[in-house]
Amino acid sequence: VERTDRKTQMDEKFKNTIFDLEFIEGIQNKENGHIGCGLSIQKVIQKAIDLNLEQVLFFEDDNKPMKDYQKRWITTKLWLDTNLDKWDVFNGGALIKPYDLSGVELKYKINDDINLLTANYIHNTNWMYINKSAFQKLLLWDPDVVRKKDFWGAIDRYIGQTKYFSNLVIVPFLSTQAKGYSNGQKKYSNKNAEVSVFTETLNKFL
């Protein structure tokens, strides 16, 4: 495991919580970090299939939980698990660009703190709860599309298109990305300012 710092941080963040983390070593790709990310997610999905799981909860190693995330997740998960026909992928910290709001709408309002939206184009894989209905479709993602289209073919953009998957996004978010150096992007990343913009934008649809 290359990023032992990330593992230590994740252990600390989720210590004494309802989550029992299992770490799976990611697949690295020096050519393009998006390819490594996609192959790593497919590795998780294949393991879920091998174990005959109905759903799998996926965190990236720079996950940063937001306020009251545990309480909100318990309620959200209960709703998702009793409405399996209404979604393929649930995103707990999606990025929807303010200039790309096509198809954004409030789909289900569970309570004031749990609003489930959909959108045509969603980015980010920081917190994903993936339904069995999406497993085989996720394995269809091909890293060659990234080689041809760069990040436009990244797996988060594949997952985030409603023509392939039935996506739900929670607002307010359950998590965002912790600031720090990103191996995939090969640069220091700080999403705090962006998350404020995304949240302000999506709040207009509530």
MDAnalysis code that builds the backbone (N, CA, C; Angstrom):
import MDAnalysis as mda
import numpy as np

u = mda.Universe.empty(618, n_residues=206, atom_resindex=np.repeat(np.arange(206), 3), trajectory=True)
u.add_TopologyAttr("name", ["N", "CA", "C"] * 206)
u.add_TopologyAttr("resid", np.arange(1, 207))
u.add_TopologyAttr("resname", ["VAL", "GLU", "ARG", "THR", "ASP", "ARG", "LYS", "THR", "GLN", "MET", "ASP", "GLU", "LYS", "PHE", "LYS", "ASN", "THR", "ILE", "PHE", "ASP", "LEU", "GLU", "PHE", "ILE", "GLU", "GLY", "ILE", "GLN", "ASN", "LYS", "GLU", "ASN", "GLY", "HIS", "ILE", "GLY", "CYS", "GLY", "LEU", "SER", "ILE", "GLN", "LYS", "VAL", "ILE", "GLN", "LYS", "ALA", "ILE", "ASP", "LEU", "ASN", "LEU", "GLU", "GLN", "VAL", "LEU", "PHE", "PHE", "GLU", "ASP", "ASP", "ASN", "LYS", "PRO", "MET", "LYS", "ASP", "TYR", "GLN", "LYS", "ARG", "TRP", "ILE", "THR", "THR", "LYS", "LEU", "TRP", "LEU", "ASP", "THR", "ASN", "LEU", "ASP", "LYS", "TRP", "ASP", "VAL", "PHE", "ASN", "GLY", "GLY", "ALA", "LEU", "ILE", "LYS", "PRO", "TYR", "ASP", "LEU", "SER", "GLY", "VAL", "GLU", "LEU", "LYS", "TYR", "LYS", "ILE", "ASN", "ASP", "ASP", "ILE", "ASN", "LEU", "LEU", "THR", "ALA", "ASN", "TYR", "ILE", "HIS", "ASN", "THR", "ASN", "TRP", "MET", "TYR", "ILE", "ASN", "LYS", "SER", "ALA", "PHE", "GLN", "LYS", "LEU", "LEU", "LEU", "TRP", "ASP", "PRO", "ASP", "VAL", "VAL", "ARG", "LYS", "LYS", "ASP", "PHE", "TRP", "GLY", "ALA", "ILE", "ASP", "ARG", "TYR", "ILE", "GLY", "GLN", "THR", "LYS", "TYR", "PHE", "SER", "ASN", "LEU", "VAL", "ILE", "VAL", "PRO", "PHE", "LEU", "SER", "THR", "GLN", "ALA", "LYS", "GLY", "TYR", "SER", "ASN", "GLY", "GLN", "LYS", "LYS", "TYR", "SER", "ASN", "LYS", "ASN", "ALA", "GLU", "VAL", "SER", "VAL", "PHE", "THR", "GLU", "THR", "LEU", "ASN", "LYS", "PHE", "LEU"])
u.atoms.positions = np.array([
    [0.854, -1.185, 0.000],
    [0.000, 0.000, 0.000],
    [0.889, 1.234, 0.000],
    [0.733, 2.074, -1.018],
    [1.610, 3.240, -1.143],
    [1.224, 4.356, -0.190],
    [-0.076, 4.673, -0.095],
    [-0.505, 5.800, 0.731],
    [-0.905, 5.316, 2.122],
    [0.097, 4.940, 2.910],
    [-0.177, 4.502, 4.282],
    [-0.729, 5.658, 5.113],
    [-0.413, 6.895, 4.718],
    [-0.946, 8.058, 5.433],
    [-2.468, 8.118, 5.284],
    [-2.953, 7.795, 4.095],
    [-4.390, 7.811, 3.864],
    [-5.088, 6.721, 4.688],
    [-4.484, 5.551, 4.757],
    [-5.078, 4.463, 5.545],
    [-5.165, 4.858, 7.014],
    [-4.100, 5.457, 7.531],
    [-4.098, 5.896, 8.926],
    [-5.195, 6.925, 9.170],
    [-5.338, 7.875, 8.246],
    [-6.363, 8.907, 8.375],
    [-7.764, 8.312, 8.342],
    [-7.981, 7.349, 7.445],
    [-9.304, 6.723, 7.352],
    [-9.619, 5.935, 8.623],
    [-8.636, 5.213, 9.132],
    [-8.840, 4.481, 10.385],
    [-9.262, 5.431, 11.503],
    [-8.628, 6.584, 11.550],
    [-8.913, 7.556, 12.600],
    [-10.302, 8.175, 12.413],
    [-10.647, 8.522, 11.173],
    [-11.941, 9.162, 10.904],
    [-13.116, 8.253, 11.271],
    [-12.975, 6.959, 11.003],
    [-14.097, 6.048, 11.179],
    [-13.972, 5.157, 12.413],
    [-13.036, 5.518, 13.297],
    [-12.890, 4.794, 14.557],
    [-14.114, 5.044, 15.435],
    [-14.607, 3.985, 16.062],
    [-15.770, 4.075, 16.955],
    [-17.012, 4.592, 16.232],
    [-17.193, 4.150, 15.004],
    [-18.389, 4.498, 14.235],
    [-19.116, 3.213, 13.854],
    [-20.204, 3.345, 13.122],
    [-20.975, 2.181, 12.675],
    [-20.292, 1.466, 11.515],
    [-19.219, 2.063, 10.977],
    [-18.560, 1.509, 9.804],
    [-17.397, 0.601, 10.202],
    [-17.361, -0.567, 9.603],
    [-16.253, -1.501, 9.778],
    [-15.522, -1.569, 8.441],
    [-14.491, -0.768, 8.299],
    [-13.832, -0.611, 7.009],
    [-13.020, -1.842, 6.621],
    [-13.072, -2.172, 5.336],
    [-12.185, -3.172, 4.758],
    [-11.384, -2.476, 3.657],
    [-10.084, -2.466, 3.796],
    [-9.241, -1.793, 2.822],
    [-8.883, -2.737, 1.682],
    [-9.060, -2.256, 0.466],
    [-8.701, -3.018, -0.724],
    [-7.641, -2.232, -1.475],
    [-6.528, -2.872, -1.756],
    [-5.427, -2.182, -2.410],
    [-5.828, -1.753, -3.820],
    [-5.639, -0.471, -4.099],
    [-6.010, 0.069, -5.401],
    [-5.065, -0.388, -6.495],
    [-5.560, -0.280, -7.720],
    [-4.755, -0.616, -8.889],
    [-4.155, 0.678, -9.429],
    [-2.855, 0.742, -9.465],
    [-2.185, 1.951, -9.931],
    [-1.991, 1.927, -11.442],
    [-2.055, 3.105, -12.018],
    [-1.746, 3.247, -13.432],
    [-0.964, 4.545, -13.600],
    [0.312, 4.440, -13.846],
    [1.170, 5.620, -13.955],
    [0.822, 6.457, -15.179],
    [0.258, 5.808, -16.188],
    [-0.117, 6.513, -17.423],
    [-1.243, 7.503, -17.184],
    [-2.259, 7.064, -16.415],
    [-3.438, 7.896, -16.207],
    [-4.121, 7.464, -14.912],
    [-4.187, 8.367, -13.947],
    [-4.780, 8.039, -12.656],
    [-6.244, 7.650, -12.744],
    [-6.958, 8.184, -13.752],
    [-8.367, 7.848, -13.913],
    [-8.546, 6.367, -14.242],
    [-7.582, 5.811, -14.968],
    [-7.655, 4.393, -15.307],
    [-7.499, 3.554, -14.039],
    [-6.527, 3.906, -13.204],
    [-6.337, 3.191, -11.953],
    [-7.562, 3.244, -11.066],
    [-8.194, 4.406, -11.013],
    [-9.408, 4.577, -10.209],
    [-10.509, 3.659, -10.720],
    [-10.703, 3.655, -12.031],
    [-11.750, 2.829, -12.622],
    [-11.522, 1.349, -12.397],
    [-10.292, 0.901, -12.593],
    [-9.973, -0.511, -12.392],
    [-10.105, -0.910, -10.932],
    [-9.803, 0.014, -10.032],
    [-9.937, -0.265, -8.599],
    [-11.400, -0.444, -8.217],
    [-12.270, 0.396, -8.762],
    [-13.708, 0.263, -8.492],
    [-14.225, -1.054, -9.059],
    [-13.767, -1.412, -10.249],
    [-14.178, -2.694, -10.824],
    [-13.695, -3.863, -9.958],
    [-12.544, -3.727, -9.354],
    [-12.023, -4.758, -8.445],
    [-12.970, -4.939, -7.259],
    [-13.449, -3.829, -6.699],
    [-14.398, -3.882, -5.590],
    [-15.696, -4.553, -6.037],
    [-16.186, -4.173, -7.211],
    [-17.437, -4.732, -7.723],
    [-17.308, -6.231, -7.955],
    [-16.193, -6.658, -8.518],
    [-16.005, -8.084, -8.761],
    [-15.981, -8.862, -7.444],
    [-15.377, -8.276, -6.426],
    [-15.376, -8.934, -5.115],
    [-16.782, -9.022, -4.554],
    [-17.574, -7.966, -4.747],
    [-18.968, -7.983, -4.280],
    [-19.755, -9.083, -4.985],
    [-19.508, -9.250, -6.274],
    [-20.179, -10.316, -7.036],
    [-19.741, -11.683, -6.522],
    [-18.438, -11.856, -6.311],
    [-17.914, -13.140, -5.827],
    [-18.497, -13.507, -4.464],
    [-18.770, -12.482, -3.648],
    [-19.319, -12.722, -2.310],
    [-20.849, -12.751, -2.305],
    [-21.423, -12.574, -3.500],
    [-22.878, -12.586, -3.664],
    [-23.558, -11.503, -2.818],
    [-22.955, -10.320, -2.786],
    [-23.524, -9.196, -2.045],
    [-24.648, -8.542, -2.844],
    [-25.600, -7.984, -2.120],
    [-26.705, -7.272, -2.768],
    [-26.350, -5.813, -3.021],
    [-25.539, -5.233, -2.150],
    [-25.053, -3.867, -2.303],
    [-23.633, -3.795, -1.760],
    [-22.915, -2.751, -2.140],
    [-21.590, -2.530, -1.579],
    [-21.400, -1.034, -1.362],
    [-20.826, -0.673, -0.212],
    [-20.534, 0.722, 0.106],
    [-19.065, 0.979, -0.170],
    [-18.801, 1.967, -1.003],
    [-17.435, 2.245, -1.456],
    [-17.007, 3.632, -1.002],
    [-15.850, 3.724, -0.329],
    [-15.248, 4.992, 0.050],
    [-13.905, 5.114, -0.658],
    [-13.578, 6.298, -1.146],
    [-12.210, 6.562, -1.561],
    [-11.374, 6.849, -0.309],
    [-10.067, 6.736, -0.436],
    [-9.223, 6.847, 0.763],
    [-8.997, 8.275, 1.228],
    [-9.586, 9.252, 0.523],
    [-9.508, 10.641, 1.000],
    [-10.885, 11.141, 1.431],
    [-11.750, 10.193, 1.798],
    [-13.098, 10.536, 2.228],
    [-13.057, 11.414, 3.479],
    [-13.865, 12.462, 3.460],
    [-13.973, 13.360, 4.617],
    [-15.448, 13.474, 5.010],
    [-15.877, 12.780, 6.065],
    [-17.277, 12.819, 6.480],
    [-17.707, 14.222, 6.911],
    [-18.959, 14.546, 6.621],
    [-19.519, 15.838, 6.979],
    [-20.297, 15.718, 8.303],
    [-20.841, 16.810, 8.743],
    [-21.547, 16.873, 10.018],
    [-22.747, 15.919, 10.023],
    [-22.923, 15.207, 11.143],
    [-24.073, 14.310, 11.355],
    [-24.186, 13.215, 10.302],
    [-23.067, 12.832, 9.688],
    [-23.134, 11.864, 8.594],
    [-23.639, 10.495, 9.046],
    [-23.283, 10.062, 10.250],
    [-23.708, 8.736, 10.699],
    [-25.221, 8.653, 10.852],
    [-25.789, 9.598, 11.568],
    [-27.231, 9.620, 11.793],
    [-27.979, 9.710, 10.465],
    [-27.508, 10.554, 9.587],
    [-28.175, 10.736, 8.291],
    [-28.010, 9.497, 7.409],
    [-26.847, 8.849, 7.488],
    [-26.618, 7.662, 6.669],
    [-27.517, 6.508, 7.108],
    [-27.721, 6.325, 8.393],
    [-28.585, 5.246, 8.881],
    [-29.986, 5.382, 8.294],
    [-30.526, 6.592, 8.324],
    [-31.863, 6.833, 7.773],
    [-31.867, 6.669, 6.257],
    [-30.830, 7.201, 5.612],
    [-30.749, 7.116, 4.151],
    [-30.631, 5.673, 3.695],
    [-29.772, 4.916, 4.337],
    [-29.556, 3.515, 3.952],
    [-30.838, 2.704, 4.131],
    [-31.557, 2.955, 5.179],
    [-32.822, 2.248, 5.391],
    [-33.774, 2.506, 4.228],
    [-33.856, 3.769, 3.802],
    [-34.736, 4.098, 2.676],
    [-34.248, 3.413, 1.394],
    [-32.939, 3.471, 1.137],
    [-32.381, 2.858, -0.067],
    [-32.620, 1.353, -0.081],
    [-32.425, 0.709, 1.052],
    [-32.557, -0.747, 1.121],
    [-33.998, -1.217, 0.990],
    [-34.943, -0.327, 1.245],
    [-36.352, -0.695, 1.098],
    [-36.949, -0.157, -0.204],
    [-36.107, 0.475, -1.023],
    [-36.550, 0.997, -2.326],
    [-35.512, 0.671, -3.398],
    [-35.140, -0.592, -3.475],
    [-34.056, -1.013, -4.365],
    [-34.371, -0.797, -5.841],
    [-35.642, -0.734, -6.178],
    [-36.034, -0.553, -7.575],
    [-35.936, 0.901, -8.033],
    [-35.599, 1.807, -7.130],
    [-35.592, 3.235, -7.454],
    [-34.199, 3.794, -7.724],
    [-33.140, 2.961, -7.638],
    [-31.789, 3.505, -7.806],
    [-30.797, 2.403, -8.171],
    [-29.729, 2.821, -8.834],
    [-28.580, 1.946, -9.102],
    [-27.379, 2.351, -8.248],
    [-27.100, 3.667, -8.240],
    [-25.942, 4.185, -7.521],
    [-26.372, 5.389, -6.688],
    [-26.052, 5.333, -5.394],
    [-26.273, 6.468, -4.502],
    [-24.933, 7.154, -4.272],
    [-24.909, 8.459, -4.421],
    [-23.677, 9.225, -4.257],
    [-23.808, 10.151, -3.051],
    [-22.908, 9.958, -2.084],
    [-22.977, 10.735, -0.851],
    [-22.228, 12.047, -0.876],
    [-21.531, 12.333, -2.003],
    [-20.791, 13.592, -2.105],
    [-20.526, 13.961, -3.538],
    [-21.582, 13.990, -4.332],
    [-21.433, 14.186, -5.779],
    [-21.069, 15.618, -6.127],
    [-20.362, 15.762, -7.221],
    [-20.036, 17.076, -7.755],
    [-20.849, 17.288, -9.025],
    [-21.686, 18.298, -8.991],
    [-22.481, 18.677, -10.164],
    [-22.118, 20.112, -10.477],
    [-21.513, 20.318, -11.624],
    [-20.996, 21.638, -11.956],
    [-22.136, 22.653, -12.115],
    [-21.948, 23.877, -11.615],
    [-22.991, 24.904, -11.747],
    [-23.346, 25.207, -13.197],
    [-22.415, 24.954, -14.135],
    [-22.689, 25.218, -15.546],
    [-23.246, 23.983, -16.255],
    [-23.465, 22.893, -15.510],
    [-23.932, 21.655, -16.121],
    [-25.052, 21.073, -15.270],
    [-26.189, 21.782, -15.237],
    [-27.279, 21.422, -14.346],
    [-28.446, 20.759, -15.072],
    [-28.197, 20.244, -16.260],
    [-29.267, 19.613, -17.024],
    [-29.797, 18.385, -16.290],
    [-31.087, 18.331, -16.153],
    [-31.715, 17.168, -15.525],
    [-31.705, 17.157, -14.016],
    [-31.193, 18.197, -13.368],
    [-31.177, 18.216, -11.903],
    [-32.597, 18.415, -11.378],
    [-33.021, 17.527, -10.507],
    [-34.338, 17.686, -9.882],
    [-34.377, 16.938, -8.558],
    [-35.207, 17.433, -7.661],
    [-35.424, 16.753, -6.391],
    [-36.327, 15.555, -6.652],
    [-35.809, 14.358, -6.397],
    [-36.550, 13.133, -6.696],
    [-37.327, 12.637, -5.489],
    [-36.648, 12.572, -4.339],
    [-37.291, 12.075, -3.116],
    [-36.834, 12.922, -1.932],
    [-37.787, 13.363, -1.144],
    [-37.462, 14.122, 0.074],
    [-37.784, 13.236, 1.269],
    [-36.766, 12.745, 1.953],
    [-36.964, 11.873, 3.097],
    [-37.268, 12.707, 4.335],
    [-36.479, 13.743, 4.543],
    [-36.743, 14.750, 5.573],
    [-35.931, 15.991, 5.206],
    [-35.906, 16.991, 6.084],
    [-35.219, 18.244, 5.751],
    [-33.718, 18.049, 5.551],
    [-33.143, 17.003, 6.153],
    [-31.701, 16.768, 6.064],
    [-31.328, 15.699, 5.038],
    [-32.325, 15.089, 4.435],
    [-32.062, 14.034, 3.459],
    [-32.909, 14.282, 2.221],
    [-32.294, 14.936, 1.256],
    [-32.934, 15.234, -0.012],
    [-32.198, 14.473, -1.102],
    [-32.905, 13.656, -1.855],
    [-32.288, 12.838, -2.887],
    [-32.613, 13.412, -4.253],
    [-31.567, 13.855, -4.940],
    [-31.715, 14.478, -6.241],
    [-31.182, 13.558, -7.330],
    [-31.569, 13.839, -8.546],
    [-30.975, 13.181, -9.695],
    [-30.453, 14.260, -10.632],
    [-29.606, 13.869, -11.565],
    [-29.041, 14.811, -12.540],
    [-28.520, 14.015, -13.725],
    [-28.394, 14.670, -14.866],
    [-27.899, 13.971, -16.054],
    [-26.413, 13.659, -15.960],
    [-25.659, 14.574, -15.309],
    [-24.207, 14.401, -15.261],
    [-23.691, 14.646, -13.846],
    [-23.100, 13.607, -13.271],
    [-22.617, 13.640, -11.899],
    [-21.155, 13.211, -11.883],
    [-20.361, 13.833, -11.029],
    [-18.949, 13.467, -10.901],
    [-18.646, 13.103, -9.451],
    [-17.562, 12.379, -9.284],
    [-17.006, 12.024, -7.978],
    [-17.446, 10.629, -7.528],
    [-16.506, 9.897, -6.922],
    [-16.779, 8.549, -6.431],
    [-16.361, 8.413, -4.965],
    [-16.374, 9.532, -4.240],
    [-15.838, 9.537, -2.878],
    [-16.654, 8.685, -1.917],
    [-17.961, 8.688, -2.074],
    [-18.871, 7.881, -1.251],
    [-19.945, 7.340, -2.174],
    [-19.897, 6.056, -2.464],
    [-20.902, 5.452, -3.327],
    [-21.482, 4.203, -2.674],
    [-22.787, 4.122, -2.652],
    [-23.492, 2.909, -2.249],
    [-24.056, 2.334, -3.541],
    [-23.585, 1.163, -3.915],
    [-23.862, 0.625, -5.248],
    [-24.787, -0.577, -5.139],
    [-25.891, -0.502, -5.850],
    [-26.886, -1.557, -5.874],
    [-26.447, -2.683, -6.807],
    [-26.879, -3.885, -6.521],
    [-26.551, -5.047, -7.358],
    [-26.958, -4.825, -8.809],
    [-27.994, -4.028, -9.013],
    [-28.472, -3.748, -10.371],
    [-27.425, -3.047, -11.225],
    [-26.407, -2.452, -10.583],
    [-25.372, -1.711, -11.314],
    [-24.088, -2.514, -11.515],
    [-23.970, -3.666, -10.864],
    [-22.692, -4.383, -10.857],
    [-22.193, -4.706, -12.269],
    [-23.007, -5.392, -13.050],
    [-22.557, -5.809, -14.378],
    [-22.314, -4.615, -15.294],
    [-23.109, -3.568, -15.151],
    [-22.900, -2.369, -15.970],
    [-21.581, -1.695, -15.634],
    [-21.184, -1.748, -14.370],
    [-19.903, -1.163, -13.973],
    [-18.729, -1.941, -14.560],
    [-18.891, -3.236, -14.689],
    [-17.820, -4.050, -15.268],
    [-17.678, -3.819, -16.773],
    [-18.660, -3.162, -17.383],
    [-18.582, -2.851, -18.806],
    [-17.698, -1.636, -19.096],
    [-17.402, -0.856, -18.048],
    [-16.535, 0.305, -18.268],
    [-15.190, -0.160, -18.807],
    [-14.699, 0.548, -19.817],
    [-13.471, 0.141, -20.521],
    [-12.414, 1.228, -20.372],
    [-11.244, 0.923, -19.808],
    [-10.200, 1.947, -19.653],
    [-9.737, 2.555, -20.962],
    [-9.995, 1.905, -22.072],
    [-9.593, 2.461, -23.366],
    [-10.303, 3.776, -23.667],
    [-11.519, 3.972, -23.090],
    [-12.217, 5.230, -23.341],
    [-11.484, 6.389, -22.689],
    [-10.786, 6.113, -21.582],
    [-9.995, 7.160, -20.932],
    [-8.775, 7.484, -21.786],
    [-8.164, 6.475, -22.336],
    [-6.990, 6.692, -23.183],
    [-7.357, 7.535, -24.404],
    [-8.581, 7.394, -24.861],
    [-9.019, 8.125, -26.057],
    [-9.572, 9.510, -25.710],
    [-10.230, 9.610, -24.550],
    [-10.948, 10.839, -24.222],
    [-10.427, 11.535, -22.974],
    [-9.338, 11.055, -22.415],
    [-8.787, 11.599, -21.180],
    [-9.841, 11.515, -20.076],
    [-9.972, 12.518, -19.217],
    [-10.844, 12.390, -18.052],
    [-12.318, 12.339, -18.415],
    [-12.680, 12.719, -19.624],
    [-14.087, 12.653, -20.026],
    [-14.586, 11.210, -20.081],
    [-13.639, 10.271, -20.153],
    [-14.032, 8.869, -20.127],
    [-13.851, 8.213, -18.780],
    [-13.542, 9.002, -17.753],
    [-13.305, 8.451, -16.413],
    [-14.547, 7.748, -15.889],
    [-14.332, 6.786, -14.984],
    [-15.443, 5.957, -14.536],
    [-16.503, 6.754, -13.778],
    [-16.111, 7.832, -13.072],
    [-17.134, 8.607, -12.371],
    [-18.078, 9.281, -13.354],
    [-17.566, 9.660, -14.509],
    [-18.416, 10.296, -15.513],
    [-19.283, 9.263, -16.227],
    [-18.780, 8.049, -16.314],
    [-19.586, 6.945, -16.851],
    [-20.729, 6.625, -15.892],
    [-20.405, 6.468, -14.613],
    [-21.425, 6.166, -13.608],
    [-22.448, 7.295, -13.516],
    [-21.971, 8.524, -13.629],
    [-22.816, 9.686, -13.383],
    [-23.762, 10.069, -14.489],
    [-23.832, 9.283, -15.547],
    [-24.750, 9.578, -16.646],
    [-26.033, 8.764, -16.489],
    [-27.159, 9.445, -16.461],
    [-28.425, 8.763, -16.227],
    [-28.831, 7.863, -17.389],
    [-28.204, 8.009, -18.543],
    [-28.531, 7.093, -19.642],
    [-27.988, 5.697, -19.370],
    [-27.071, 5.571, -18.418],
    [-26.524, 4.267, -18.038],
    [-27.029, 3.805, -16.672],
    [-27.123, 4.731, -15.724],
    [-27.434, 4.380, -14.342],
    [-28.533, 5.282, -13.789],
    [-29.296, 4.727, -12.855],
    [-30.254, 5.521, -12.096],
    [-29.536, 6.023, -10.850],
    [-29.176, 7.302, -10.846],
    [-28.346, 7.882, -9.791],
    [-29.167, 8.727, -8.825],
    [-28.778, 8.647, -7.562],
    [-29.345, 9.536, -6.551],
    [-28.206, 10.225, -5.819],
    [-28.378, 11.524, -5.575],
    [-27.383, 12.356, -4.899],
    [-28.026, 12.946, -3.653],
    [-27.343, 12.878, -2.530],
    [-27.904, 13.429, -1.303],
    [-27.434, 14.866, -1.089],
    [-28.359, 15.703, -0.626],
    [-28.067, 17.084, -0.247],
    [-28.751, 17.350, 1.084],
    [-28.018, 17.863, 2.079],
    [-26.580, 18.135, 2.124],
    [-25.758, 16.854, 1.973],
    [-24.512, 17.024, 1.568],
    [-23.632, 15.886, 1.340],
    [-23.345, 15.132, 2.633],
    [-23.020, 13.850, 2.481],
    [-22.530, 13.053, 3.605],
    [-21.027, 13.176, 3.745],
    [-20.355, 13.449, 2.633],
    [-18.896, 13.528, 2.671],
    [-18.379, 14.379, 1.526],
    [-17.109, 14.725, 1.635],
    [-16.406, 15.378, 0.546],
    [-14.995, 14.789, 0.525],
    [-14.114, 15.368, -0.282],
    [-12.737, 14.898, -0.350],
    [-11.861, 15.710, 0.594],
    [-11.069, 15.015, 1.377],
    [-10.129, 15.703, 2.263],
    [-9.043, 16.368, 1.423],
    [-8.566, 17.509, 1.874],
    [-7.513, 18.190, 1.135],
    [-6.194, 17.441, 1.287],
    [-5.358, 17.549, 0.279],
    [-4.071, 16.861, 0.316],
    [-3.599, 16.535, -1.088],
    [-2.463, 15.872, -1.176],
    [-1.913, 15.528, -2.488],
    [-2.669, 14.346, -3.076],
    [-3.087, 14.481, -4.327],
    [-3.813, 13.432, -5.032],
    [-2.886, 12.729, -6.010],
    [-2.704, 11.419, -5.826],
    [-1.883, 10.652, -6.760],
    [-2.506, 10.630, -8.146],
    [-3.832, 10.480, -8.188],
    [-4.516, 10.402, -9.475],
    [-4.396, 11.679, -10.277],
    [-4.567, 12.836, -9.580],
    [-4.489, 14.118, -10.274],
    [-3.071, 14.668, -10.335],
    [-2.176, 14.032, -9.554],
    [-0.769, 14.456, -9.494],
    [-0.638, 15.920, -9.063],
    [-1.451, 16.324, -8.096],
    [-1.382, 17.693, -7.596],
    [-2.093, 17.776, -6.246],
    [-1.852, 18.890, -5.534],
    [-2.533, 19.144, -4.274],
    [-3.983, 19.496, -4.574],
    [-4.898, 18.919, -3.820],
    [-6.322, 19.140, -4.074],
    [-7.018, 19.609, -2.806],
    [-7.861, 20.633, -2.947],
    [-8.662, 21.140, -1.843],
    [-10.051, 21.481, -2.387],
    [-11.041, 20.650, -2.048],
    [-12.383, 20.787, -2.602],
    [-13.310, 21.663, -1.760],
    [-12.801, 22.237, -0.666],
    [-13.681, 22.959, 0.250],
    [-14.453, 24.083, -0.435],
    [-13.764, 24.884, -1.228],
    [-14.430, 25.998, -1.898],
    [-15.444, 25.489, -2.912],
    [-15.067, 24.428, -3.653],
    [-15.975, 23.873, -4.651],
    [-17.225, 23.296, -4.007],
    [-17.057, 22.608, -2.879],
    [-18.205, 22.012, -2.208],
    [-19.203, 23.081, -1.787],
    [-18.712, 24.225, -1.337],
    [-19.603, 25.325, -0.956],
    [-20.424, 25.792, -2.148],
    [-19.771, 25.870, -3.303],
    [-20.461, 26.296, -4.527],
    [-21.481, 25.242, -4.944],
    [-21.079, 23.969, -4.933],
    [-21.980, 22.896, -5.322],
    [-23.204, 22.869, -4.421],
    [-22.964, 22.977, -3.111],
    [-24.068, 22.914, -2.155],
    [-25.025, 24.075, -2.354],
    [-24.484, 25.278, -2.527],
    [-25.324, 26.450, -2.766],
    [-26.161, 26.277, -4.036],
    [-25.527, 25.719, -5.073],
    [-26.233, 25.515, -6.349],
    [-27.355, 24.496, -6.201],
    [-27.062, 23.359, -5.561],
    [-28.055, 22.297, -5.439],
    [-29.173, 22.661, -4.479],
    [-28.889, 23.501, -3.496],
    [-29.924, 23.928, -2.561],
    [-31.076, 24.630, -3.270],
    [-30.811, 25.192, -4.421],
    [-31.856, 25.895, -5.180],
    [-32.905, 24.937, -5.725],
    [-32.571, 23.640, -5.751],
    [-33.509, 22.655, -6.288],
    [-34.339, 21.967, -5.190],
    [-34.072, 22.317, -3.930],
    [-34.786, 21.674, -2.823],
    [-36.160, 22.279, -2.604],
])
